[in-house]
Amino acid sequence: MVAQAREQGLELIGPDGLLKLFTKNVLETALNEEMSEHLGHEKNRADADRDTSNVRNGSRSKTVVSDAVGEVEIEVPRDRESTFDPQIVKKRQRRLGEVDEIVLSLYAKGMTTGEISAHFAEIYGASVSKETVSRITDAVLAEMHEWSSRPLDSTYVALFVDAIVVKVRDGQVANRPVYAVIGVTVDGCKDVLGLWMGTGGEGAKFWMSVLVDLKNRGIRDVFFLVCDGLKGLPDVVENVWPLTLVQTCLIHLLRNSFRLVSKKHWDALKRDLKPIYTAPNADAALTALDDLDEKWGKQYGAMIKLWRNAWEKFTPFLAYDVEIRKVLCSTNAIESLNARYRRAVRARGHFPTEQAAMKCLYLVTRSLDPSGAGRARWTMRWKPVINAMAITFSDRWPAAETY
Protein backbone atom coordinates (compact mmCIF):
# COMPACT_ATOMS: atom_id res chain seq x y z
CA MET A 1 0.00 0.00 0.00
CA VAL A 2 2.84 2.37 0.87
CA ALA A 3 4.71 1.50 -2.32
CA GLN A 4 1.59 2.04 -4.44
CA ALA A 5 0.95 5.38 -2.74
CA ARG A 6 4.47 6.51 -3.51
CA GLU A 7 4.12 5.46 -7.14
CA GLN A 8 0.97 7.56 -7.41
CA GLY A 9 2.66 10.52 -5.74
CA LEU A 10 0.46 10.31 -2.65
CA GLU A 11 1.96 11.66 0.58
CA LEU A 12 2.10 9.39 3.61
CA ILE A 13 1.17 12.17 6.01
CA GLY A 14 -0.39 15.60 5.66
CA PRO A 15 -3.93 16.81 4.95
CA ASP A 16 -4.57 14.27 2.16
CA GLY A 17 -1.94 11.72 3.09
CA LEU A 18 -2.24 7.96 3.04
CA LEU A 19 -2.39 7.68 6.84
CA LYS A 20 -5.39 10.01 6.98
CA LEU A 21 -7.22 8.11 4.24
CA PHE A 22 -6.37 4.82 5.91
CA THR A 23 -7.77 6.09 9.23
CA LYS A 24 -10.98 7.21 7.49
CA ASN A 25 -11.33 3.83 5.74
CA VAL A 26 -10.76 1.81 8.92
CA LEU A 27 -13.25 3.87 10.95
CA GLU A 28 -15.98 3.76 8.30
CA THR A 29 -15.50 0.02 7.76
CA ALA A 30 -15.73 -0.61 11.50
CA LEU A 31 -18.86 1.54 11.79
CA ASN A 32 -20.56 -0.32 8.96
CA GLU A 33 -19.70 -3.65 10.59
CA GLU A 34 -21.18 -2.40 13.85
CA MET A 35 -24.36 -1.40 11.98
CA SER A 36 -24.58 -4.86 10.36
CA GLU A 37 -24.28 -6.48 13.79
CA HIS A 38 -26.89 -4.11 15.21
CA LEU A 39 -29.42 -4.84 12.43
CA GLY A 40 -28.55 -8.50 12.07
CA HIS A 41 -27.87 -8.35 8.34
CA GLU A 42 -25.52 -6.90 5.75
CA LYS A 43 -26.45 -3.94 3.58
CA ASN A 44 -29.29 -4.80 1.15
CA ARG A 45 -29.48 -8.38 2.49
CA ALA A 46 -32.34 -8.18 4.96
CA ASP A 47 -34.52 -11.27 5.28
CA ALA A 48 -38.12 -10.79 4.26
CA ASP A 49 -39.41 -12.57 7.38
CA ARG A 50 -37.25 -10.63 9.86
CA ASP A 51 -38.81 -9.56 13.18
CA THR A 52 -37.99 -5.85 12.83
CA SER A 53 -38.48 -3.26 10.13
CA ASN A 54 -35.36 -1.34 11.12
CA VAL A 55 -32.95 -0.85 8.18
CA ARG A 56 -30.12 1.45 7.15
CA ASN A 57 -31.08 5.04 6.58
CA GLY A 58 -28.14 6.64 4.85
CA SER A 59 -25.29 8.30 6.75
CA ARG A 60 -24.20 11.60 8.19
CA SER A 61 -20.86 13.38 8.00
CA LYS A 62 -18.84 13.83 11.15
CA THR A 63 -15.40 15.34 11.74
CA VAL A 64 -13.26 13.76 14.42
CA VAL A 65 -9.78 14.64 15.68
CA SER A 66 -7.08 11.98 15.63
CA ASP A 67 -3.92 12.40 17.68
CA ALA A 68 -1.94 11.00 14.74
CA VAL A 69 -3.40 12.66 11.61
CA GLY A 70 -5.44 15.60 12.81
CA GLU A 71 -9.01 16.13 11.61
CA VAL A 72 -10.67 13.27 9.75
CA GLU A 73 -14.09 13.51 8.08
CA ILE A 74 -16.02 10.24 8.23
CA GLU A 75 -19.47 8.98 7.22
CA VAL A 76 -21.42 7.51 10.14
CA PRO A 77 -24.24 5.13 9.11
CA ARG A 78 -27.74 5.71 10.46
CA ASP A 79 -30.71 3.43 10.98
CA ARG A 80 -34.38 4.26 10.51
CA GLU A 81 -35.32 3.83 14.19
CA SER A 82 -32.23 5.71 15.47
CA THR A 83 -31.31 2.90 17.88
CA PHE A 84 -27.77 2.42 16.56
CA ASP A 85 -25.17 3.25 19.24
CA PRO A 86 -21.67 3.04 17.67
CA GLN A 87 -18.69 2.12 19.85
CA ILE A 88 -15.62 2.77 17.68
CA VAL A 89 -16.69 6.44 17.43
CA LYS A 90 -19.39 7.05 20.00
CA LYS A 91 -22.19 9.57 19.73
CA ARG A 92 -21.00 13.13 20.41
CA GLN A 93 -17.40 11.91 20.47
CA ARG A 94 -15.13 14.31 18.59
CA ARG A 95 -11.70 13.07 19.55
CA LEU A 96 -10.06 9.74 18.77
CA GLY A 97 -7.39 7.73 20.51
CA GLU A 98 -5.74 9.27 23.53
CA VAL A 99 -6.24 12.96 22.82
CA ASP A 100 -7.98 13.50 26.16
CA GLU A 101 -5.14 11.80 28.03
CA ILE A 102 -2.57 13.85 26.11
CA VAL A 103 -4.40 17.06 27.07
CA LEU A 104 -4.56 16.02 30.73
CA SER A 105 -0.90 15.03 30.73
CA LEU A 106 0.17 18.37 29.22
CA TYR A 107 -2.04 20.26 31.68
CA ALA A 108 -0.52 18.33 34.58
CA LYS A 109 2.94 19.35 33.37
CA GLY A 110 1.99 22.99 33.70
CA MET A 111 0.92 24.02 30.18
CA THR A 112 -1.96 26.48 29.92
CA THR A 113 -5.07 25.81 27.84
CA GLY A 114 -3.78 28.22 25.18
CA GLU A 115 -0.40 26.51 25.03
CA ILE A 116 -2.04 23.08 24.70
CA SER A 117 -4.25 24.35 21.88
CA ALA A 118 -1.21 25.79 20.08
CA HIS A 119 0.68 22.51 20.65
CA PHE A 120 -2.03 20.47 18.91
CA ALA A 121 -2.15 22.91 16.00
CA GLU A 122 1.63 22.78 15.58
CA ILE A 123 2.26 19.05 16.09
CA TYR A 124 -0.95 17.38 14.88
CA GLY A 125 -2.43 19.98 12.57
CA ALA A 126 -5.65 19.68 14.58
CA SER A 127 -7.85 22.49 15.79
CA VAL A 128 -8.43 21.99 19.51
CA SER A 129 -9.73 25.23 21.00
CA LYS A 130 -8.92 26.54 24.45
CA GLU A 131 -12.56 26.00 25.39
CA THR A 132 -12.30 22.33 24.35
CA VAL A 133 -9.13 21.90 26.41
CA SER A 134 -10.92 23.44 29.40
CA ARG A 135 -13.84 21.06 28.98
CA ILE A 136 -11.46 18.09 28.85
CA THR A 137 -9.66 19.14 32.03
CA ASP A 138 -12.94 20.04 33.76
CA ALA A 139 -14.03 16.45 33.20
CA VAL A 140 -11.64 15.41 35.99
CA LEU A 141 -13.36 17.59 38.60
CA ALA A 142 -15.89 14.89 39.49
CA GLU A 143 -13.07 12.36 39.58
CA MET A 144 -11.05 14.69 41.84
CA HIS A 145 -13.99 15.09 44.21
CA GLU A 146 -14.47 11.32 44.37
CA TRP A 147 -10.74 10.83 44.99
CA SER A 148 -10.66 13.41 47.80
CA SER A 149 -13.59 11.77 49.60
CA ARG A 150 -12.68 8.09 49.07
CA PRO A 151 -12.59 5.75 52.10
CA LEU A 152 -9.17 5.23 53.73
CA ASP A 153 -7.57 2.45 55.76
CA SER A 154 -8.25 2.34 59.48
CA THR A 155 -4.56 2.35 60.52
CA TYR A 156 -1.52 4.16 59.12
CA VAL A 157 1.99 3.75 60.46
CA ALA A 158 2.87 7.32 59.47
CA LEU A 159 1.41 10.46 57.94
CA PHE A 160 3.69 13.02 56.28
CA VAL A 161 2.42 16.58 55.92
CA ASP A 162 4.08 19.29 53.85
CA ALA A 163 3.08 22.30 51.77
CA ILE A 164 3.92 24.07 48.54
CA VAL A 165 2.99 27.63 47.60
CA VAL A 166 0.95 28.43 44.48
CA LYS A 167 0.03 31.82 43.06
CA VAL A 168 -3.70 32.35 42.54
CA ARG A 169 -5.20 35.41 40.85
CA ASP A 170 -8.12 36.41 43.07
CA GLY A 171 -8.52 40.07 42.28
CA GLN A 172 -4.76 40.25 42.59
CA VAL A 173 -2.15 37.52 42.51
CA ALA A 174 -1.54 36.12 46.00
CA ASN A 175 0.44 33.24 47.46
CA ARG A 176 -1.70 30.34 48.68
CA PRO A 177 -0.35 27.26 50.50
CA VAL A 178 -1.51 23.84 49.35
CA TYR A 179 -0.99 21.03 51.87
CA ALA A 180 -0.47 17.42 50.83
CA VAL A 181 -0.78 14.46 53.18
CA ILE A 182 0.90 11.15 52.40
CA GLY A 183 0.05 8.07 54.42
CA VAL A 184 1.99 4.83 54.77
CA THR A 185 -0.21 1.79 55.29
CA VAL A 186 0.52 -1.22 57.46
CA ASP A 187 1.47 -3.00 54.22
CA GLY A 188 4.22 -0.45 53.57
CA CYS A 189 2.48 1.28 50.64
CA LYS A 190 2.53 5.04 50.21
CA ASP A 191 -0.75 6.76 49.38
CA VAL A 192 -1.52 10.43 48.75
CA LEU A 193 -4.53 10.94 51.01
CA GLY A 194 -5.58 14.40 49.90
CA LEU A 195 -4.84 18.02 49.02
CA TRP A 196 -6.08 21.05 50.95
CA MET A 197 -5.69 24.71 50.01
CA GLY A 198 -5.15 27.15 52.85
CA THR A 199 -5.33 30.92 53.07
CA GLY A 200 -1.98 31.62 54.70
CA GLY A 201 -3.28 32.06 58.26
CA GLU A 202 -3.80 28.42 59.21
CA GLY A 203 -4.16 27.55 62.85
CA ALA A 204 -5.84 24.97 65.02
CA LYS A 205 -9.24 25.46 63.34
CA PHE A 206 -7.86 24.76 59.87
CA TRP A 207 -5.95 21.66 60.93
CA MET A 208 -8.88 20.36 62.92
CA SER A 209 -10.98 20.38 59.74
CA VAL A 210 -8.26 18.51 57.82
CA LEU A 211 -7.72 15.83 60.46
CA VAL A 212 -11.45 15.38 61.07
CA ASP A 213 -11.89 14.92 57.31
CA LEU A 214 -9.28 12.13 57.36
CA LYS A 215 -10.88 10.57 60.42
CA ASN A 216 -14.34 10.68 58.86
CA ARG A 217 -12.95 8.87 55.83
CA GLY A 218 -11.94 5.93 58.00
CA ILE A 219 -8.61 6.60 59.76
CA ARG A 220 -8.89 5.47 63.37
CA ASP A 221 -5.22 5.29 64.40
CA VAL A 222 -1.92 6.82 63.28
CA PHE A 223 1.40 5.91 64.90
CA PHE A 224 3.45 8.94 63.75
CA LEU A 225 2.67 12.27 62.13
CA VAL A 226 5.72 13.99 60.63
CA CYS A 227 5.57 17.69 59.75
CA ASP A 228 7.66 20.84 59.61
CA GLY A 229 6.32 22.49 62.73
CA LEU A 230 3.15 23.64 60.96
CA LYS A 231 1.34 26.18 63.12
CA GLY A 232 -1.61 24.72 65.00
CA LEU A 233 -1.19 21.15 63.72
CA PRO A 234 0.47 19.50 66.76
CA ASP A 235 -2.10 21.08 69.07
CA VAL A 236 -5.07 19.34 67.47
CA VAL A 237 -3.55 15.91 66.72
CA GLU A 238 -4.10 14.74 70.29
CA ASN A 239 -7.80 15.60 70.07
CA VAL A 240 -8.28 13.53 66.91
CA TRP A 241 -5.84 10.64 67.47
CA PRO A 242 -4.76 10.66 71.17
CA LEU A 243 -1.99 8.08 70.77
CA THR A 244 -0.31 9.68 67.73
CA LEU A 245 3.24 11.00 68.16
CA VAL A 246 4.00 14.27 66.35
CA GLN A 247 7.52 14.38 64.93
CA THR A 248 9.18 17.60 63.71
CA CYS A 249 11.20 17.17 60.53
CA LEU A 250 14.91 16.99 61.32
CA ILE A 251 15.95 18.12 57.83
CA HIS A 252 13.95 21.33 58.08
CA LEU A 253 15.34 21.93 61.55
CA LEU A 254 18.89 21.59 60.23
CA ARG A 255 18.20 23.85 57.25
CA ASN A 256 16.78 26.55 59.49
CA SER A 257 19.81 26.23 61.76
CA PHE A 258 22.26 26.88 58.93
CA ARG A 259 20.26 29.92 57.81
CA LEU A 260 21.09 31.50 61.17
CA VAL A 261 24.80 30.71 61.03
CA SER A 262 27.62 32.26 59.03
CA LYS A 263 28.72 30.02 56.16
CA LYS A 264 32.30 29.91 57.41
CA HIS A 265 31.09 28.00 60.50
CA TRP A 266 28.94 25.42 58.65
CA ASP A 267 31.50 22.62 58.68
CA ALA A 268 32.16 22.97 62.40
CA LEU A 269 28.46 23.20 63.14
CA LYS A 270 27.73 20.01 61.17
CA ARG A 271 30.08 18.09 63.47
CA ASP A 272 28.57 19.62 66.62
CA LEU A 273 24.94 19.02 65.57
CA LYS A 274 25.39 15.36 64.65
CA PRO A 275 25.65 14.10 68.27
CA ILE A 276 22.17 15.55 68.92
CA TYR A 277 20.18 13.69 66.26
CA THR A 278 22.26 10.50 66.41
CA ALA A 279 22.08 10.24 70.23
CA PRO A 280 20.96 6.87 71.63
CA ASN A 281 18.16 8.51 73.63
CA ALA A 282 16.59 11.87 74.49
CA ASP A 283 18.74 12.41 77.59
CA ALA A 284 21.96 11.98 75.63
CA ALA A 285 20.60 14.32 72.96
CA LEU A 286 19.86 16.98 75.60
CA THR A 287 23.44 16.70 76.90
CA ALA A 288 24.72 17.21 73.34
CA LEU A 289 22.46 20.25 72.96
CA ASP A 290 23.83 21.74 76.19
CA ASP A 291 27.36 21.25 74.82
CA LEU A 292 26.27 23.01 71.60
CA ASP A 293 24.82 25.86 73.65
CA GLU A 294 28.05 26.25 75.63
CA LYS A 295 30.13 26.45 72.45
CA TRP A 296 27.85 28.46 70.12
CA GLY A 297 25.21 30.02 72.40
CA LYS A 298 26.76 33.44 72.76
CA GLN A 299 27.43 33.78 69.02
CA TYR A 300 24.29 32.11 67.67
CA GLY A 301 21.68 32.33 70.40
CA ALA A 302 18.80 32.29 67.87
CA MET A 303 19.89 28.87 66.60
CA ILE A 304 19.99 27.41 70.14
CA LYS A 305 16.53 28.87 70.83
CA LEU A 306 15.27 27.25 67.62
CA TRP A 307 16.32 23.81 68.86
CA ARG A 308 14.95 24.28 72.39
CA ASN A 309 11.59 25.49 71.08
CA ALA A 310 11.31 22.42 68.83
CA TRP A 311 12.72 19.99 71.39
CA GLU A 312 9.47 18.40 72.55
CA LYS A 313 8.43 17.59 68.96
CA PHE A 314 11.94 16.70 67.81
CA THR A 315 12.86 13.98 70.30
CA PRO A 316 10.08 11.32 69.91
CA PHE A 317 11.88 9.37 67.17
CA LEU A 318 14.96 8.92 69.43
CA ALA A 319 13.04 6.37 71.51
CA TYR A 320 12.68 3.92 68.61
CA ASP A 321 14.60 1.39 66.54
CA VAL A 322 17.18 2.70 64.08
CA GLU A 323 15.06 1.47 61.13
CA ILE A 324 12.15 3.57 62.34
CA ARG A 325 14.41 6.57 62.92
CA LYS A 326 15.64 6.58 59.32
CA VAL A 327 12.24 7.32 57.80
CA LEU A 328 10.55 9.29 60.57
CA CYS A 329 13.18 11.93 61.23
CA SER A 330 12.22 13.94 58.12
CA THR A 331 9.51 14.66 55.55
CA ASN A 332 11.72 13.32 52.75
CA ALA A 333 8.99 10.78 51.98
CA ILE A 334 6.90 13.61 50.55
CA GLU A 335 9.69 15.68 48.94
CA SER A 336 9.63 13.80 45.62
CA LEU A 337 5.92 14.54 45.32
CA ASN A 338 6.49 18.20 46.14
CA ALA A 339 9.20 18.38 43.46
CA ARG A 340 6.66 17.31 40.83
CA TYR A 341 4.13 19.78 42.15
CA ARG A 342 6.65 22.63 42.03
CA ARG A 343 7.66 21.75 38.45
CA ALA A 344 4.05 22.07 37.27
CA VAL A 345 3.46 25.23 39.32
CA ARG A 346 6.60 26.94 37.99
CA ALA A 347 5.57 26.19 34.41
CA ARG A 348 2.21 27.90 34.94
CA GLY A 349 3.44 30.90 36.90
CA HIS A 350 0.03 31.56 38.44
CA PHE A 351 -3.50 30.14 38.21
CA PRO A 352 -6.69 32.06 37.38
CA THR A 353 -8.70 30.35 40.13
CA GLU A 354 -8.27 28.11 43.15
CA GLN A 355 -10.05 25.33 41.26
CA ALA A 356 -7.56 25.54 38.38
CA ALA A 357 -4.65 25.17 40.81
CA MET A 358 -6.19 22.19 42.58
CA LYS A 359 -7.05 20.57 39.25
CA CYS A 360 -3.43 20.85 38.08
CA LEU A 361 -2.04 19.41 41.34
CA TYR A 362 -4.57 16.57 41.27
CA LEU A 363 -3.55 15.64 37.72
CA VAL A 364 0.08 15.59 38.85
CA THR A 365 -0.95 13.26 41.69
CA ARG A 366 -2.92 11.05 39.32
CA SER A 367 0.06 10.76 36.97
CA LEU A 368 2.06 9.03 39.75
CA ASP A 369 0.07 5.88 39.14
CA PRO A 370 -2.09 4.87 36.13
CA SER A 371 -4.74 3.54 38.51
CA GLY A 372 -5.27 7.07 39.82
CA ALA A 373 -4.84 5.96 43.42
CA GLY A 374 -1.84 8.21 43.99
CA ARG A 375 0.40 5.32 45.01
CA ALA A 376 4.13 5.40 44.39
CA ARG A 377 6.73 2.72 43.87
CA TRP A 378 8.84 2.53 47.00
CA THR A 379 7.09 -0.14 48.99
CA MET A 380 10.23 -2.24 49.51
CA ARG A 381 12.23 0.32 51.49
CA TRP A 382 9.47 0.34 54.09
CA LYS A 383 9.52 -3.40 54.76
CA PRO A 384 12.21 -3.25 57.51
CA VAL A 385 10.36 -0.29 59.07
CA ILE A 386 7.02 -2.11 58.97
CA ASN A 387 8.59 -5.15 60.63
CA ALA A 388 10.03 -2.98 63.41
CA MET A 389 6.74 -1.13 63.91
CA ALA A 390 4.73 -4.36 63.99
CA ILE A 391 6.76 -5.37 67.06
CA THR A 392 6.90 -1.93 68.69
CA PHE A 393 3.16 -1.26 68.23
CA SER A 394 1.92 -4.84 68.49
CA ASP A 395 -0.93 -3.81 70.82
CA ARG A 396 -2.27 -1.38 68.17
CA TRP A 397 -1.43 -3.38 65.06
CA PRO A 398 -4.54 -4.47 63.11
CA ALA A 399 -5.26 -8.20 62.92
CA ALA A 400 -3.99 -9.96 59.80
CA GLU A 401 -7.48 -10.59 58.48
CA THR A 402 -8.42 -6.90 58.61
CA TYR A 403 -5.74 -5.42 56.34
C-alpha positions, 0 to 999 in steps of 0.5 A: 500500500505504501509502495503504491501510494508513492508510485501515485505521488500520494503523501504518507502524512499531511492533509490528504496523506495515506495515513489520513485516508487509511484512518478514514477507511478503517473507521468507516468500515468498523462503523458499517460492521457495527451497523450490520451487527446491530441490524442483524444483516448486511447492507441490502441483504435483509430477510423478508421474514425478519422480526424488525423493520429497522434498516439502514437510513443513509449516513451523516458526515462527522469530523473527528480529531485523531492524535496521529493525523489531525481532523478526519471527516467520516461517514457515520451510518444511520438506521431508521429507528435511530437505535444504533449506538456506535462504539468505535466512534461514539455519539457526540465523540469528537476526539479519537485515541488518547487525545484526552489523556494527552491534554490532561498530561500536558495540563498536569505538566503545567501548560496552559489551555492556550499553550495546549491548543497551540501545541495540537495545532503545531504538532498534529495539525488539529484544531483543539480550542482553548474551550475544548481543552478546558472542557477536557480538564474540567471532566476530571473535577468529578473524579477529583472530588471522588478521589478526595472523599474516598474511604481510607484504611483504618490504621496508618503507620505514618502520615507526612504533611508538607506544603507548597505555595501556588500563586492564585489570581483572586482580584490580585495575585496572591500566594496560597499554601496547598498542603499534601498528606501522604500516608503509609499503610501497614502493608508499607504502601505510600498513598496520597490521602488528599490536598487542601488549600489554605489561606496563609493564616492556618491555625488549630481550626484549619488543621482540625478540619483537615484531620477530622476529614481524614478521620471521617474517611476511615482513619482510626489510628496513626502511629506517627505524624511527621511535619515541619512544625506547621502552626496549629497542627500539633495542638489538634492531633491529640484531640483527633488521634490521642496516641499519635506522636507528632515528629518535627522534621529533622531536615527542616530543623537543620536547614533553618539552623544553617540559615542563622549561622555564618557560612564559614562555621557550617563545617564545624556546626555540622560536626557539633549538631550530629551528636544531637540527632544521632544520640541513643536517647533523648537524655543523651541528645539533651546533653549534646544540645547543652554542649552546643549551647556552651560552644555556640550560644553566645554567638548564635543564640537564635539557633539554640533557641530554635532547637529548644523550642522544637525539642518536645516535637523533635525527640520522639523518634529517638526512643525507637529502633534505628530502622524507624528513625531513618524514615521518621526523622524527616519529611523526605517521603513527601519531597519527591511529590512536592518536586513534581508539584513545584515543576508544574506550578513553575511552568504555569506561573500563576493560576486564574482560580483556586479550582484551576490550581487544585485541578493541576495538582490533582492531575500531577498526583494522578500521573504518579500511578495509572490507577489514579490511586496516587500510590508510588513505587517505593514499597520495599524500602518500608519493609524493615520499618514495617517489621520494626513497627509491627513489634513496637506497636503490636498492641495497636497493630490491626489483625492480619485478616483486617488489612 
